[in-house]
Amino acid sequence: MVKANQLANALLDDVFKSDLKEEFISFKLLAQEFDAFNTALILKKWTIFIQSVK
């Protein structure tokens, strides 16, 4: 899925390289923040689950 996201981002970069470039960059940065938050949340939930099973 990572490769698909990279290809989609490259395509969108090409499409939005004129007027909407700054907005698209802001959108991508926000999406990365959400990804990091969701990853941290999942890791925390797994840590709690693993500790509860021990």
Stockholm file with secondary structure:
# STOCKHOLM 1.0

chainA/1-54         MVKANQLANALLDDVFKSDLKEEFISFKLLAQEFDAFNTALILKKWTIFIQSVK
#=GR chainA/1-54 SS CHHHHHHHHHHHHHHTSSTTHHHHHHHHHHHHHHHHHHHHHHHHHHHHHHHHHC
#=GC SS_cons        CHHHHHHHHHHHHHHTSSTTHHHHHHHHHHHHHHHHHHHHHHHHHHHHHHHHHC
//
